[in-house]
Amino acid sequence: VQLQASGGGLVQTGDSLRLSCTSSGRTISTYAVGWFRQAPGKEREFVAAISRNGANTDYADSVKGRFTIFRHNDNPVYLQLSSLKPEDTAVYYCAAVFAGASFRSSVVRTRVDEYSYWGQGTLVTVSS
């Protein structure tokens, strides 16, 4: 599966953005999906993740209450960013791991090494 992350841009502190993760080749509905970000000079870090069936989500402490990850069937997986801060500035990547078996449908994955497929990233810049 090939992933495309989009929706980034330049915003001001307190603004909102919605990032989208779309797939080609195979439907994204059979994958658990995560969002990660990487700021200049820093390692890639976990932001949010959602299980294949959408029943479970997880967030990094730094974004809890401000970001929301959600999905609807075959549609893109979205990451709603609200109350943005300058420290949220980074390239945001979506990632996916196949979760076709029923016992995997509710699993949320938060580590970089758990994901098999990565999108190209979309830049979010938050000015103060």
C-alpha positions as CSV (number, residue, x, y, z in Angstrom):
1,V,0.0,0.0,0.0
2,Q,1.2,3.5,-0.7
3,L,0.3,6.3,1.6
4,Q,-0.1,10.0,1.0
5,A,-0.2,12.5,3.9
6,S,-1.7,16.0,3.1
7,G,-3.2,19.0,4.7
8,G,-0.2,20.7,6.3
9,G,0.5,24.4,6.1
10,L,1.6,27.5,7.8
11,V,-0.7,28.6,10.7
12,Q,-0.7,30.7,13.8
13,T,-0.7,29.7,17.4
14,G,-4.2,28.5,18.4
15,D,-5.2,27.7,14.9
16,S,-6.4,24.3,13.6
17,L,-5.6,22.0,10.7
18,R,-6.9,18.7,9.5
19,L,-4.4,16.2,8.1
20,S,-5.4,13.4,5.8
21,C,-3.8,10.0,5.2
22,T,-5.0,8.3,2.0
23,S,-3.9,5.1,0.4
24,S,-3.5,3.6,-3.1
25,G,-3.0,0.0,-4.1
26,R,-5.0,-1.4,-1.2
27,T,-7.8,0.1,0.9
28,I,-6.7,1.8,4.1
29,S,-9.6,0.2,5.9
30,T,-7.6,-3.0,6.5
31,Y,-4.7,-1.2,8.2
32,A,-4.0,0.2,11.7
33,V,-2.8,3.7,11.2
34,G,-0.5,6.0,13.1
35,W,0.6,9.6,12.8
36,F,4.2,10.5,13.7
37,R,6.1,13.8,13.5
38,Q,9.7,14.9,13.1
39,A,11.0,18.3,14.0
40,P,14.4,19.5,12.7
41,G,17.2,17.9,14.5
42,K,14.9,15.6,16.5
43,E,13.9,12.0,16.2
44,R,10.6,10.9,14.8
45,E,8.0,10.7,17.6
46,F,4.6,9.2,18.0
47,V,1.6,11.5,17.8
48,A,-1.6,9.4,17.5
49,A,-2.8,6.0,16.4
50,I,-6.0,4.3,15.6
51,S,-6.9,0.6,15.4
52,R,-8.2,-0.9,12.1
53,N,-11.8,-1.0,13.3
54,G,-11.6,2.5,14.7
55,A,-12.6,1.4,18.2
56,N,-9.3,2.3,19.9
57,T,-7.1,5.3,19.8
58,D,-4.0,6.5,21.6
59,Y,-2.2,9.8,21.8
60,A,1.1,11.2,22.9
61,D,0.8,13.1,26.2
62,S,1.9,16.3,24.4
63,V,-1.2,16.3,22.1
64,K,-3.9,14.8,24.3
65,G,-7.0,17.0,24.3
66,R,-5.8,19.0,21.3
67,F,-5.5,16.4,18.5
68,T,-8.0,13.8,17.4
69,I,-7.5,10.9,15.1
70,F,-10.5,9.3,13.4
71,R,-11.5,7.2,10.4
72,H,-14.7,6.2,8.6
73,N,-14.6,2.9,6.6
74,D,-12.7,3.3,3.4
75,N,-12.2,7.0,3.7
76,P,-8.9,8.6,4.7
77,V,-7.6,8.5,8.2
78,Y,-7.7,12.0,9.6
79,L,-5.8,13.8,12.2
80,Q,-7.5,17.0,13.5
81,L,-5.0,19.4,15.0
82,S,-6.4,22.1,17.3
83,S,-5.0,24.7,19.6
84,L,-1.7,24.5,17.7
85,K,1.5,25.6,19.4
86,P,4.9,26.5,17.9
87,E,6.3,23.3,19.4
88,D,3.9,21.3,17.1
89,T,6.0,22.5,14.1
90,A,7.2,19.4,12.3
91,V,6.8,17.2,9.3
92,Y,3.9,14.9,10.0
93,Y,3.9,11.3,8.7
94,C,1.2,8.8,8.5
95,A,2.0,5.1,8.7
96,A,0.1,1.9,8.4
97,V,0.4,-1.8,9.3
98,F,-1.8,-4.5,7.9
99,A,-4.4,-5.7,10.5
100,G,-6.6,-8.0,8.5
101,A,-7.0,-10.7,11.1
102,S,-9.9,-10.2,13.4
103,F,-7.8,-10.5,16.6
104,R,-5.7,-7.5,15.3
105,S,-8.7,-5.3,14.5
106,S,-8.7,-3.5,17.9
107,V,-4.9,-3.2,18.3
108,V,-3.3,0.3,18.5
109,R,0.4,0.6,17.7
110,T,2.5,3.4,18.9
111,R,6.1,2.6,18.0
112,V,7.9,3.5,14.7
113,D,9.2,0.0,14.3
114,E,5.6,-1.5,14.3
115,Y,4.7,0.1,11.1
116,S,5.4,-1.3,7.6
117,Y,4.3,1.6,5.3
118,W,5.0,5.3,5.5
119,G,3.8,8.3,3.6
120,Q,6.0,11.1,2.4
121,G,5.1,13.6,5.1
122,T,3.3,16.9,5.2
123,L,4.9,20.0,6.8
124,V,3.0,21.8,9.6
125,T,4.5,25.2,10.7
126,V,3.0,27.0,13.6
127,S,4.1,30.6,14.0
128,S,4.0,32.4,17.4
